């Protein structure tokens, strides 16, 4: 795509790295409301423990059986729990502080390696800190209920106008409540986008703000959930990568209707 490596961030060491190397831009948009913790404590439901899952679509039968036996959510998520919000806040503070003085520039790629404390959606929040989105697609093998709710809340707030969601073939059977949340949303708001189920193990975001001339793709090793493992991710600002992913996912035929 012609994008050149521009930025490497080790999140655990962000303070030392960026206090020395950040280029401070007084005109950069970095909204204070990103760090608005006024809603902390409003959620009462405890965060669900992470499910034990097979590592990929080729996992053996024993791993799949273990995933099916793992604890699953038994009711829909209607508000973000206190534990979830604090967990996300600490991961985002690290990520967003690291990127505070780094405007996302066209033709550049920003690479990250995390120390197991950055949520997958934190990569998307870096983008949303600088641009609202006309459209966004996300692809993941599985997805937590509170992450689904977070994306829906960004839509309600006008941060993302339209979005498509692509999940792996295990999702409807192993994450029944989460799948019901997704289907219910699109049934109520069919013009917002679509959800598709297929043999999927990719972890991708792509989106755009046409008026700003801003197009991006995010590639990460993490599913859309929080886990204690080291993960990598990259944000590439380039229309070519946006078109590449959108063209591919637009052609997906869903197993589920």
N, C-alpha and C positions, 0 to 999 in steps of 0.2 A: 504493500500500500504506500510505500515511500516514507512511512513514519519513522522518525529517528529517535533512538533512546535518549531520554532527556533527564529522567529523574529516578533515583533509586532510594527507597525508604525502608529502613529497618525500624519497625514501629517501636520496638522495645527501647531503642536508643534515640528516639526522635529528638529529645531535648538537646542533647549534645550536638547532634548533626545539624539541626536547623537553627540553633542559636548562632552557629558559626557561618552557615552557608545560605540561609534564606535570603532571598532578594525581596525586600520590603516594598510593596506597591501600595501607596496610600489610596489609590483609586479602586483597588480591588474590592469586590463585593464579598463581605464575610459577615453574614447576618448574625446578630446577637441572639435571635430567637432559636438558632440551632442549639444553643445551650440553655434553652428555657426548660427548667426542671419543675415548673409549677404544678404539673400534673402528677408528679411522683406521689405514690401512696394511694392514689384513687382506685387502682385495681385491687381486687381482693382475692381473685383466684390464684393459687400458687402456680408457678410455672411447671409445666409437665417435664418429667425427666426425659433425657434424650433416649430415643429408641436405639436398641442395638440393631444395626443394619448390615446387610451384606455390602461389601465394598464396591461392587459393580454388577452390571447386568449378567456377567458370566459367573457369578458366585455359585458355589455348589449348593446342593440341596440342604445340607446341614446348616449353612449360613442363612438360607432363606427361611428354614424352619425356625431358627433363632429369632429372626426379624419378626416373624408372625407371632411368636410367643411374647415378644417384648410389650411393655405397657404402652397403650395407645390412649389418646384423649377420648373421653366419652361424652363430651358436650362441646358445643361450639364456643369459640372465643369471641366475646363481645366487648372486652376491654383489656388493655395491656396491664399485666400484673406488675406489682412493685418490683419484684425480683427481676423481671424481664427488662423493665425500664432502666433500672440501675445498671444491669449488665450491659445493655446497649449503650448507655450514656458513657460508661468508662471506656468502652472500646472506641466509641466515636470521638471522645475527647482526644484520645491518643492519635487517631487517624486524622481528624480535622485540624488539630494543632500542628501536626506534621505538614499538612497541606495549606496552612493558613496564608502564607505569603507566596503561594505557587499557583498563579492563574493557569487554568487548563488551556493550552495553546494548540491551535490546529497543526497537525502534522507531527505531534509529539506523543510519545508513549511514557507512562509513569508506572514504574514497576515496584512491587511491594513484596516483602516477606514478613509474615507476622509471627508473633510469639504465642499463638494460640488464644488470643484474647480479643480478636477483631471479628465482628459479625460480618457475614457476607453482604448484608444490606448496607454496611458502613461504606463499602466502595461506591454504591449508588448514592449514598448521602453526600459524599465528596462532590459528586456531579450536581446534585440538587442544591448544594450550598451556593453554586455559582449560576445555575440555570434551571428554571422550570422547564418541563418537558411537554411537547405536543404529543409525543408518542414514546412508549418504552415497551420492549419485550424482555421477558426473563425466562431463562431455561434452567431447569434443575432436575435432579433425580427425585428428590423429595423436598418437602417444605413444611415448616412448622406453622401451626395455626396462628400464632401471634405475628409471624412474619407476613402471612396473608392479610391479617387485619391491618398491619402497618401500611402495606401498599394501598389497601382500600382507603385508609385514612388520608394518605397523600393525595389520592384522587379526590376525596371529599374536600380537601383544602385547596384544590386547584393546582397542586404542584405537578401532577401528572394528568394530562387530559384524557389520554387513551392508553390502554396497555393490553398486551397479549401474554398469556402464561402457558408455558410448555413444561409438562412433567413426565417422569418415567412411567413405564407400564405397571410398576408396583403400586403407584399412588392410589388409585381408586380402591384397591382391595386392602392395602395395608394401612392407609391413612383415610379411613372412611369419613370421619368427621371433617377433616380438612378438605377433602374433595367435595363434600356437601356444601361447605362454606364457599368454595370457588364456584360451584354450579349455581348456588342461590344468588350470588352476586351478579353473574352474567345473565341469569334469567331475569333479574330485576333491571339490569342496565345493558341490554344487548348492543347498544351503539358504542359502548366503551371498548369492546374488543372481543377476544375469544380465549377459550382454554382448550388445549389439545393434549392428549395422552398418546405416547408412542414409545418405541424402544429407544429411550433417551437416557444418556448419562452425562450430557454436556452441562456446563455451568457458565452461562452467558447472560450478559445484559447488553442491550443496544438501544439507543434512543436518539432523539433529536429535538432541537428548538429551531424551527425553520427561520423565524424572524431574526434570531441571533446568528444564523449561519453556523450553528453548533451541532455536530454529529459525533457520536462516540460509540465505542464498544468496550465492554469490560469482560475480561477472561479470568476466571479464578478456579482454583482447585476445590473450593468449598461449595457444598450445597447451600440452599437458602435456609440456614439455621446457624446457631452458635454452638461451637464445640471447642474443646481444649487443645485441639491439635494445631500444629504449625500449618499454615496455609499460605499459598502465594496468589497474587492477583496482579493484573495490569489494567490500566485505563489508557486506551488509545483514542485520541481525538482526530477523527478522520472520516470523511463521508464514505470513502471506499469500504471501510470495515463495517460501517452501519449498513450500507447497501448489501454487502456480502452476507451478513447474518439475516437481514430482513428478507431478502430474496429466498434464502434457504428455508427459513421457518414459515414463510407464507405458503410454501409448497407442501407443508406437512399435512397429511390426512390423519385425523384423530381416530384412535380405536374407540373412543367413547363419544357419545353425542350429548 
